[in-house]
């Protein structure tokens, strides 16, 4: 076991214990309706799109070498493999799919990659997500909401009702350190969101390691309304990486008054 120190801005300075281990595998967050979302899919295997209700139809361009089969709440998506004299060729052409799930329309840009079969889950609409979030957070003190959000992101045990937006945005503000925004996790209806950054040392740095502190990341380039900051390590060595979690308020009711 090791500990992640969580600095709750203004409120408290306390640790939260999490499960040790390697960095979890990349995630597939549930997708929202009426939002065009790029998703990685296998270019060699059959991919599955899961609807909470019944998939009524999937509109796509057959000319882009795509095959789709609908069965109840599932749609199975396969990029066709072209066989040439010099061998098999896998698709590298993104294709847009419009999935009609219940009364909602989901717009996906399927990006073929040489990865295993993927399962893409379609979430319910925003109103339903807000109801679920309010139910999940009911009765919890503000500190528990914040530390619980950090733990769920760290362990990849993120409730479906939380909105997850992947990112690969580099933030260049430190001389010896690299920062890349990995994703943003939003608890709609609670006024909280988490930004997760990947932290590393620059190859050209003359240092072998860096001593980190949560307050180092209280920068307006990273957050404007922070309530908590957490790091997976305070001693960053060259060639290694750390995960930085920043929880901030998104506006609306100040949860500390509840």
C-alpha positions in Angstrom: 0.0 0.0 0.0 1.0 3.6 -0.4 -0.8 6.8 0.2 -2.0 9.6 -1.9 -2.0 12.9 0.0 -5.1 15.0 -0.7 -4.9 18.7 -0.1 -8.4 20.1 0.4 -8.0 23.7 -0.3 -9.3 25.9 2.6 -11.0 23.0 4.3 -8.5 20.4 5.5 -5.2 18.7 4.7 -5.7 14.9 5.0 -4.6 11.7 3.3 -6.8 9.1 1.5 -5.6 5.6 1.1 -6.0 3.8 -2.2 -5.0 0.5 -3.7 -1.4 0.3 -4.9 -0.5 -1.2 -8.3 0.3 -0.3 -11.9 -1.5 2.5 -13.7 -4.9 1.2 -14.9 -5.5 0.5 -18.5 -7.1 3.2 -20.7 -10.8 3.6 -20.1 -14.0 3.6 -22.3 -16.4 6.2 -20.8 -20.1 5.9 -21.5 -21.1 8.2 -24.4 -23.7 11.0 -24.2 -26.4 11.6 -26.8 -26.3 14.6 -29.2 -22.5 14.9 -28.8 -20.1 13.9 -31.5 -17.6 11.7 -29.8 -14.4 10.0 -31.3 -14.0 6.5 -30.1 -11.2 4.0 -30.8 -12.3 0.7 -32.3 -10.5 -2.4 -33.3 -9.7 -2.5 -37.0 -9.3 -6.3 -37.0 -11.9 -7.6 -34.5 -15.7 -7.1 -34.0 -16.6 -4.2 -31.7 -19.7 -3.9 -29.6 -21.9 -0.8 -29.0 -24.3 -1.3 -26.0 -27.5 0.7 -25.6 -29.4 0.8 -22.3 -32.6 0.3 -24.3 -33.1 -1.0 -27.8 -31.0 0.1 -30.8 -33.5 1.0 -33.5 -31.1 1.7 -36.2 -27.5 2.6 -37.1 -26.7 4.9 -40.0 -23.3 4.7 -41.5 -21.4 4.8 -44.8 -20.9 1.4 -46.3 -18.5 2.9 -48.8 -16.0 3.3 -45.9 -15.7 -0.5 -45.5 -17.9 -0.9 -42.4 -20.3 -3.7 -41.5 -22.9 -3.3 -38.7 -25.3 -5.9 -37.2 -28.0 -4.9 -34.8 -29.3 -7.3 -32.1 -31.6 -5.8 -29.5 -29.6 -3.6 -27.3 -26.3 -4.4 -29.1 -24.8 -3.3 -32.4 -21.7 -5.1 -33.6 -19.3 -3.0 -35.7 -16.6 -4.5 -38.0 -14.1 -2.8 -40.2 -13.8 -4.9 -43.3 -10.3 -6.2 -44.1 -9.1 -5.9 -47.7 -7.1 -8.8 -49.1 -4.5 -8.0 -51.6 -1.9 -10.1 -53.3 0.7 -8.8 -50.9 -1.4 -9.6 -47.8 -4.3 -8.2 -45.7 -4.8 -4.5 -45.3 -6.7 -3.1 -42.3 -8.8 0.0 -42.5 -7.3 3.3 -41.2 -10.3 5.5 -42.3 -12.4 6.9 -39.5 -16.2 6.5 -40.1 -19.1 8.3 -38.6 -22.0 6.3 -37.1 -25.3 7.6 -35.9 -26.8 5.2 -33.4 -30.5 5.5 -32.6 -30.8 4.2 -29.0 -34.3 4.5 -27.6 -35.3 8.1 -28.2 -31.8 9.4 -28.3 -29.3 9.8 -31.2 -25.6 9.2 -30.6 -23.0 10.4 -33.0 -19.8 8.4 -33.0 -16.6 8.8 -35.0 -15.2 5.3 -35.1 -11.4 5.4 -35.4 -9.9 2.1 -36.5 -6.8 1.0 -34.6 -4.8 -2.2 -34.3 -6.2 -2.9 -30.8 -8.4 -5.7 -29.3 -12.2 -5.6 -29.6 -13.8 -2.7 -27.9 -17.1 -2.3 -26.0 -18.7 1.1 -26.3 -21.5 1.9 -23.9 -24.1 4.5 -24.6 -25.2 6.4 -21.4 -28.7 7.8 -20.7 -29.4 11.5 -21.2 -28.1 14.3 -19.0 -31.3 14.6 -17.0 -31.1 11.0 -15.9 -27.4 11.4 -15.1 -28.1 14.3 -12.8 -30.8 12.3 -11.0 -28.3 9.4 -10.5 -25.6 11.7 -9.3 -27.8 13.4 -6.8 -28.9 10.0 -5.5 -25.2 8.8 -5.2 -24.1 11.9 -3.4 -27.1 12.4 -1.1 -26.1 12.8 2.5 -22.4 12.9 1.9 -20.3 15.7 3.4 -18.4 17.9 0.9 -15.0 16.3 1.9 -16.4 12.8 1.2 -17.6 13.8 -2.2 -14.2 15.2 -3.1 -12.1 12.3 -1.9 -14.6 9.8 -3.3 -14.3 11.5 -6.8 -10.5 11.2 -6.6 -10.6 7.5 -5.5 -13.1 6.6 -8.3 -10.8 8.2 -10.9 -7.6 6.6 -9.5 -9.1 3.1 -9.4 -11.0 3.6 -12.7 -14.2 2.7 -10.8 -16.1 5.7 -12.3 -19.9 5.6 -12.1 -21.7 5.6 -15.4 -23.6 8.8 -14.5 -20.3 10.8 -14.3 -19.3 12.4 -17.6 -15.8 11.6 -18.8 -14.1 13.6 -21.5 -10.7 12.2 -22.7 -7.9 14.6 -23.6 -4.3 14.6 -24.7 -3.6 18.3 -24.1 0.0 19.3 -23.1 0.4 22.2 -20.7 3.8 23.8 -20.9 4.3 25.8 -17.7 7.3 24.1 -15.9 11.0 24.0 -16.8 11.8 20.5 -15.7 8.3 18.9 -15.8 5.8 17.9 -18.4 2.1 18.0 -17.9 -0.6 16.4 -20.0 -4.3 16.6 -19.3 -5.6 13.0 -19.6 -9.3 13.6 -19.0 -11.9 15.6 -17.2 -14.6 13.8 -15.0 -17.7 15.9 -14.3 -20.4 15.1 -11.6 -23.3 16.9 -13.2 -25.8 18.3 -10.7 -23.1 18.5 -7.9 -21.0 21.3 -9.3 -17.8 19.3 -9.1 -15.3 18.1 -11.7 -11.9 16.4 -11.6 -9.0 17.0 -14.0 -6.4 14.3 -14.3 -2.9 15.1 -15.5 0.0 12.9 -16.4 3.2 14.3 -14.8 6.7 13.5 -16.0 10.2 14.9 -16.1 11.7 16.4 -19.2 14.3 14.3 -20.9 16.6 17.3 -21.2 16.4 18.2 -17.5 19.7 18.2 -15.7 17.9 16.8 -12.6 17.5 13.1 -11.7 14.4 13.6 -9.7 11.9 16.3 -8.5 10.3 16.8 -5.1 6.7 17.7 -5.7 4.1 19.4 -3.5 0.4 19.8 -4.1 0.6 23.6 -3.9 3.0 23.6 -6.9 0.0 23.0 -9.1 -2.1 25.9 -7.8 -1.7 27.6 -11.1 -4.4 29.4 -13.1 -3.3 27.5 -16.2 -4.4 24.3 -14.5 -7.4 25.3 -12.4 -9.4 28.4 -11.4 -11.7 27.1 -8.6 -9.7 24.3 -7.0 -11.0 22.5 -3.8 -8.5 19.6 -3.7 -5.2 18.4 -5.2 -3.8 14.9 -5.0 -0.6 13.3 -6.4 0.4 9.6 -6.6 4.0 10.4 -5.6 5.9 13.4 -4.1 9.2 12.1 -5.4 9.2 12.1 -9.2 12.2 10.4 -10.9 13.3 10.7 -14.5 11.7 8.1 -16.7 8.8 7.7 -14.3 5.4 9.4 -14.3 2.8 10.4 -11.7 -0.9 11.1 -11.8 -2.1 14.5 -10.7 -5.8 14.9 -9.7 -7.3 18.4 -9.3 -10.9 18.7 -8.1 -12.6 22.0 -8.7 -16.0 23.6 -8.5 -17.8 24.3 -11.8 -20.2 26.9 -10.5 -23.7 27.0 -8.9 -24.3 26.2 -5.3 -21.3 26.1 -3.0 -21.4 22.6 -1.7 -19.6 23.5 1.5 -22.8 25.3 2.7 -24.9 22.0 2.4 
